[in-house]
């Protein structure tokens, strides 16, 4: 059996997978994200460590002696400053953190040739800008740190005592050269960042170390288990869902939302609105439209309105499309695709006395759907036309919500049946790493066929008017 561990933004998930692709056990354990100041997003790595143990023990159950290997996936872009042994020196700074926006001028001043090789828009929340912020504002911790690691790579250090990263996570740091497929030494030197604390890059399916005695006791697993490098959560989810062939497109809705399509070569967005990262496939890439405020925004609205999730859908879909003139802009933490604006903030616009709690909730759902449409259109502008869209993630279960998504995106949606796709992808990488599967293509035989979930209805004029209204509001919101 193979164990995949996914270190997400708000929870750790563990999936025990039989080698025939059957899920034997699955569990998760949550932890908080802290915002000590506006625009900040941090987590305590110690919370991750405890949650991983809880999830693994529950998922593995009485099969501990049958686990053959472990692999990891995890949230991208974050930074854990750690000592030689892996002790965190401060809370981890996460992808949703926008404090580094003030450092972006250092990137924009780089030579055009260096920027082009980074292959990605310059945005706050990436590891490179975050490290620039830490150098300026927390110089003592910056100088003390031995390692600057991505979240899952920190977890693997705690499991094995070994330090490494792999291409899919490294390529999301703004410190990676997507052309030469290695750390971007010219950019790192020009930014005067430390090269010595970046981990060596090994393949996603390589053995990165072996489970230590301390980690073995913590997880309830055998000492010496092989631990495979793994992949960033989006790359792992693509593998877990069998999304490997160029031309396929998948939407994942969680805390944020990602729309991705695999690429057989590195194609840089000429408009600079989407991201280009390495996949879990050797010499593979994917183009990504990343929206920061999906489940994050909906959970915030649900909370301030005091609704259960069942009430969210019951109330919201009692309101007609377009919410009778009310629009929600979901930019609670700034936005990446397509605006690349860490400073923009959310709003309800068009409020009147006739609007109710239900209108506010429906407007939030529509606003998130409209943000996804903008991301989808930006992705298509990189040079392909999608005919269908795979739908993944825990935030896409309710049929009225699926119907709203397909009506806004104007494309058929096909549901994947894998709930923990990132953890599954990690488990498959564990299998590749120890020779259970020959390569990533060998795992395709284990992938379930997506099923039709929703098709667009005839165009609703009120919904289209709401979409046009939504698009017009961002330029005006920037001026506030």
Residue pairs with C-beta under 8 A, 6 or more apart in sequence:
1 16
1 17
1 18
1 19
1 24
1 63
1 66
1 67
1 68
2 16
2 17
2 18
2 19
2 67
2 68
2 69
2 70
2 71
2 427
2 428
2 430
2 431
2 436
3 14
3 15
3 16
3 17
3 56
3 59
3 60
3 67
3 69
3 70
3 71
3 221
3 427
3 430
4 14
4 15
4 17
4 70
4 71
4 72
4 73
4 236
4 420
4 422
4 423
4 424
4 425
4 426
4 427
4 428
4 429
4 430
5 12
5 13
5 14
5 52
5 55
5 56
5 70
5 71
5 72
5 73
5 155
5 423
5 426
6 12
6 13
6 14
6 15
6 72
6 73
6 74
6 233
6 236
6 420
6 422
6 423
6 426
7 48
7 52
7 72
7 73
7 74
7 75
7 151
7 152
7 155
8 74
8 75
8 233
8 254
8 255
8 422
9 33
9 43
9 75
9 94
9 95
9 96
9 254
9 255
9 256
10 30
10 31
10 32
10 33
10 255
11 28
11 29
11 30
11 31
11 51
11 55
12 28
12 29
12 31
12 48
12 51
12 52
12 54
12 55
13 26
13 27
13 28
13 55
13 420
13 422
13 423
14 25
14 26
14 27
14 28
14 52
14 55
14 56
14 58
14 59
14 60
14 423
15 23
15 25
15 26
15 59
15 420
15 423
15 424
15 426
15 427
16 23
16 24
16 25
16 26
16 59
16 60
16 61
16 63
16 67
16 427
17 23
17 24
17 424
17 427
17 428
17 431
18 24
19 431
19 436
20 446
21 446
21 447
23 420
23 424
24 63
25 58
25 59
25 60
25 61
25 63
26 59
26 419
26 420
26 423
27 54
27 55
27 56
27 58
27 59
28 55
28 420
29 50
29 51
29 52
29 54
29 55
29 58
30 51
31 43
31 44
31 47
31 48
31 50
31 51
32 43
32 47
33 41
33 42
33 43
33 94
33 96
34 40
34 41
34 42
34 43
34 44
34 91
35 41
35 42
36 42
37 99
39 97
39 98
39 99
39 101
39 333
39 334
39 342
40 93
40 97
40 98
40 99
41 93
41 94
41 95
41 96
41 97
41 333
42 91
42 92
42 93
42 94
42 97
43 78
43 91
43 92
43 94
44 88
44 91
44 92
45 80
45 88
45 91
45 92
45 151
45 154
45 155
46 88
48 92
48 151
48 155
49 155
49 158
49 218
52 155
52 219
53 218
53 219
53 220
56 219
56 220
56 221
57 219
57 220
60 67
60 220
60 221
64 220
64 221
64 222
65 222
67 221
67 222
67 225
68 225
68 226
68 430
68 434
68 436
69 225
69 226
69 227
69 228
69 430
69 431
69 433
69 434
70 159
70 211
70 221
70 225
70 226
70 227
70 228
70 430
71 227
71 228
71 229
71 230
71 426
71 427
71 429
71 430
71 433
72 152
72 155
72 156
72 227
72 228
72 229
72 230
72 426
73 152
73 230
73 231
73 232
73 233
73 235
73 236
73 237
73 422
73 423
73 425
73 426
74 150
74 151
74 152
74 153
74 155
74 169
74 230
74 232
74 233
75 94
75 95
75 151
75 152
75 233
76 95
76 150
76 169
76 172
76 232
76 233
76 234
77 94
77 95
77 125
77 126
77 127
77 130
77 150
77 172
77 173
78 92
78 93
78 94
78 95
78 127
78 130
78 150
78 151
79 92
79 93
79 127
79 130
79 131
79 134
79 148
79 149
79 150
80 88
80 92
80 147
80 148
80 149
80 150
80 151
80 153
80 154
81 88
81 89
81 90
81 134
81 141
81 142
81 144
81 145
81 147
81 148
82 88
82 89
82 145
82 146
82 147
82 148
82 149
82 154
82 157
83 89
83 144
83 145
83 146
83 147
84 146
84 147
85 161
86 147
86 154
86 157
86 158
86 161
88 154
89 141
89 144
89 145
90 138
90 141
92 151
92 154
93 99
93 130
93 134
94 125
95 125
95 126
95 256
95 292
96 125
96 255
96 256
96 292
96 296
96 333
97 124
97 125
97 130
98 124
98 125
98 333
98 334
98 342
98 343
99 124
99 130
99 133
100 124
100 125
100 126
100 129
100 130
100 132
100 133
101 124
101 129
101 334
101 342
101 343
102 133
103 129
103 132
103 133
103 136
104 122
104 123
104 124
104 129
106 132
106 191
107 115
107 122
107 128
107 129
107 174
107 191
108 115
108 122
110 187
110 190
110 191
111 190
114 184
114 186
114 187
114 190
115 122
115 187
116 268
117 177
117 178
117 179
117 180
117 184
117 186
117 187
118 174
118 176
118 177
118 178
118 184
118 187
119 171
119 178
119 179
119 266
119 268
119 276
120 126
120 174
120 178
120 275
120 276
120 277
121 269
121 272
121 273
121 274
121 275
121 336
121 340
122 129
122 174
122 340
123 129
123 174
123 336
123 340
123 342
124 334
124 342
125 292
125 342
126 172
126 173
126 174
127 148
127 150
127 172
127 173
127 174
127 175
128 173
128 174
128 175
128 187
128 191
128 193
129 174
131 142
131 148
131 193
131 194
132 191
132 193
134 141
134 142
135 142
135 193
145 197
146 197
147 154
147 157
147 163
147 197
147 199
148 194
148 197
148 198
149 157
149 163
149 165
149 199
150 165
150 169
150 170
150 172
150 173
150 232
152 169
152 230
152 232
153 163
153 164
153 165
153 169
153 199
156 162
156 164
156 208
156 209
156 227
156 229
156 230
157 163
158 215
159 209
159 211
159 212
159 215
159 219
159 227
160 208
160 209
160 210
160 211
160 212
160 215
160 227
161 209
161 212
162 208
162 209
163 199
163 200
164 199
164 200
164 201
164 202
164 206
164 208
164 209
164 229
165 198
165 199
165 200
165 201
165 202
165 229
166 201
166 202
166 203
166 204
166 206
166 229
166 230
166 231
167 176
167 181
167 201
167 203
167 204
167 278
168 204
168 231
168 232
168 234
168 235
168 236
168 277
168 278
168 279
168 280
169 231
169 232
170 176
170 183
170 201
170 278
171 178
171 276
171 277
171 278
172 232
172 275
172 277
174 187
175 183
175 184
175 187
175 188
175 193
175 198
176 182
176 183
176 184
176 278
177 183
177 184
177 185
177 186
177 187
178 266
178 268
178 276
178 277
178 278
178 285
179 266
181 278
182 201
183 195
183 198
183 201
185 195
188 195
188 198
189 195
202 208
202 229
203 229
203 282
204 228
204 229
204 230
204 231
204 235
204 280
204 429
205 228
205 229
205 280
205 429
205 432
205 433
205 440
206 228
206 229
206 433
207 226
207 227
207 228
207 229
207 433
207 434
208 227
208 228
208 229
208 230
209 227
210 224
210 225
210 226
210 227
211 219
211 221
211 222
211 223
211 224
211 225
211 227
212 223
213 223
215 221
216 222
216 223
216 224
216 225
226 430
226 433
226 434
228 426
228 429
228 430
228 432
228 433
228 434
229 429
229 433
230 236
230 426
230 429
230 430
231 239
231 279
231 280
231 425
231 426
231 429
232 277
233 422
234 252
234 258
234 260
234 277
234 286
234 288
234 422
235 277
235 278
235 279
235 280
235 286
235 425
236 280
236 421
236 422
236 423
236 424
236 425
236 426
236 429
237 243
237 250
237 252
237 392
237 421
237 422
237 425
238 244
238 250
238 260
238 262
238 279
238 280
238 286
238 425
239 279
239 280
239 281
239 424
239 425
239 428
239 429
239 440
239 443
240 418
240 420
240 421
240 422
240 423
240 424
240 425
240 426
240 427
240 428
241 250
241 390
241 392
241 416
241 418
241 421
241 424
241 425
241 447
241 450
242 443
242 444
242 446
242 447
242 448
243 250
243 260
243 262
243 390
244 262
244 279
244 281
244 284
244 440
244 441
244 444
245 262
246 261
246 262
246 263
246 264
247 261
247 262
247 384
248 261
248 262
248 390
249 259
249 260
249 261
249 379
249 386
249 388
249 389
249 390
250 259
250 260
250 261
250 389
250 390
250 391
250 392
250 416
251 257
251 258
251 259
251 372
251 376
251 389
251 390
251 391
251 392
251 393
251 396
251 405
251 413
252 258
252 259
252 260
252 392
252 393
252 421
253 294
253 295
253 372
253 391
253 392
253 393
253 394
253 395
253 396
254 294
254 295
254 393
254 394
254 395
255 294
255 295
255 296
256 290
256 291
256 292
256 293
256 294
256 295
256 296
257 290
257 291
257 294
257 295
257 368
257 371
257 372
257 375
257 393
258 288
258 289
258 290
258 291
259 288
259 289
259 372
259 375
259 376
259 379
259 389
260 286
260 287
260 288
260 289
261 286
261 287
261 379
261 384
261 386
262 279
262 281
262 284
262 285
262 286
263 276
263 284
263 285
263 286
263 287
264 284
264 285
265 285
266 276
266 285
267 276
267 285
267 287
267 382
267 383
268 276
269 275
269 276
269 287
269 378
269 381
269 382
270 382
271 378
271 381
271 382
272 340
273 289
273 337
273 338
273 340
273 378
273 381
274 287
274 288
274 289
274 290
274 337
274 338
274 378
274 379
274 382
275 287
275 288
275 289
275 290
275 336
275 337
276 285
276 286
276 287
276 288
277 285
277 286
277 288
278 284
278 285
279 285
279 286
280 425
280 429
280 440
281 440
282 439
282 440
284 440
287 379
287 382
288 337
288 379
289 337
289 338
289 375
289 376
289 378
289 379
290 336
290 337
290 375
291 335
291 336
291 337
291 371
291 372
291 375
292 331
292 333
292 334
292 335
292 336
293 330
293 331
293 332
293 333
293 335
293 346
293 368
293 371
294 330
294 368
294 371
294 372
294 395
295 394
295 395
296 332
296 333
297 330
297 332
297 346
297 364
297 367
297 368
298 312
298 364
298 365
298 368
298 395
300 332
301 328
301 360
301 361
301 364
302 308
302 309
302 312
302 361
305 357
305 360
305 361
307 315
307 357
307 361
312 361
312 365
313 398
313 400
313 401
315 357
315 358
315 361
315 362
316 358
316 361
316 362
316 364
316 365
316 400
317 362
317 400
318 358
319 356
319 358
319 359
319 361
319 362
320 462
321 366
321 407
321 460
321 462
321 463
321 466
322 366
322 460
322 462
322 463
322 465
322 466
323 355
323 359
323 362
323 363
323 366
323 466
324 352
324 354
324 355
324 359
325 350
325 352
326 348
326 349
326 350
326 351
326 352
326 355
326 359
326 360
326 363
327 348
327 349
327 350
327 363
327 366
327 367
327 466
327 469
327 470
327 473
328 346
328 347
328 348
328 349
328 360
328 363
328 364
328 366
328 367
328 368
329 346
329 347
329 348
329 349
329 367
329 470
329 473
329 474
329 477
330 346
330 364
330 367
330 368
330 371
331 339
331 341
331 344
331 345
331 346
331 477
332 345
332 346
333 342
334 341
334 342
334 343
334 344
334 345
335 341
335 344
335 371
337 374
337 375
337 378
337 379
338 374
338 375
338 377
338 378
339 474
341 478
344 474
344 477
344 478
345 477
347 473
347 477
348 360
348 363
349 473
350 469
365 401
365 404
366 404
366 408
366 463
366 466
366 470
367 470
369 404
369 405
369 408
369 409
370 408
370 466
370 467
370 470
370 471
372 405
372 408
372 409
373 408
373 409
373 467
374 471
376 386
376 389
376 409
376 411
380 386
386 411
387 411
387 412
388 411
388 412
388 413
388 414
389 409
389 411
389 412
389 413
389 414
390 413
390 414
390 415
390 416
390 450
391 402
391 405
391 413
391 414
391 415
391 416
391 450
391 453
392 415
392 416
392 418
392 421
393 421
394 419
396 402
396 405
396 415
399 454
402 413
402 415
402 453
402 454
403 454
403 457
405 413
405 454
406 412
406 413
406 453
406 454
406 455
406 456
407 456
407 457
407 460
407 463
408 463
408 467
409 456
410 456
411 456
412 452
412 454
412 455
412 456
413 452
413 453
413 454
413 455
414 450
414 451
414 452
414 453
415 450
415 451
415 452
415 453
416 448
416 450
417 448
417 450
417 451
418 424
418 448
428 437
428 440
428 443
428 446
431 437
431 443
432 438
432 439
432 440
432 442
432 443
437 443
